[in-house]
Amino acid sequence: MRWLFIGPVYREVPGLAELQSSPRCRFLGALPYETLQPYFATLDAALLPLTDDDINPCSSPVRFFSQLPTGQPILYTGTCAQIAETPSLAYHCADGQALTATLKNLAATGFDDGRAEERHRFAMGCTWDQRAAAIAQALEAVLEARSRTPAAR
């Protein structure tokens, strides 16, 4: 198995120097967002190394949504409520053993978990136009309900 790491390394992590010197690991550092999609398409699976000690539990995971259209399996560590809302689209790995077991299972299937179409279909429903339409529909429903309330008249 080979590993591609994209993004800055902000802190020293035990074992990092070994990974950086391994011929199976490639570290590209920070890259402009608009250049990332071709890299995503080359992966067998994506790993989102989230932690619980920052804003990840309540953030919107842009990287998750960027990876979905490729259909490849997505594994994540830590907590992210928005990813957890769609458990069929990503594998939550609570610890290193779960991560290793999940990767072994996926490798045994050639990284085809049968969910590629579901991920792609979900991603196509996550456009800004569709989000704006959902917000407009929710606002219209609130305004309609308020117009029927006697206090609003």
C-alpha angles and dihedrals in degrees: 000000000000127000131213117195118196120182139046124299107230101182142020111268124193108260095016094120090053091051092047091053095044117108087219092061129069122189116198099174122212115347131183110270093236091061097054104081096077089055092050091056092057096058127101089207137353124233119202106197099205123170133207095225100075137037096299096101091063103025132103106250104225091178090057092053091045091054098045098079091061090063093220120138115273122208123189138184128205123024130308117162094202094055091043089059088068104044094165091061100055140024117238111213109195094189144359093277092054090047092051093046092048092049091049091050092048093046089053089059094045087254090293107129095166093248101097094104092047091052092047093047091049091049091053088058093055101075123132090242091056092046091050090049091051091051091048091050092050091049091049090052091051093047091048091050091048092050089057093050113097092223091058094057 
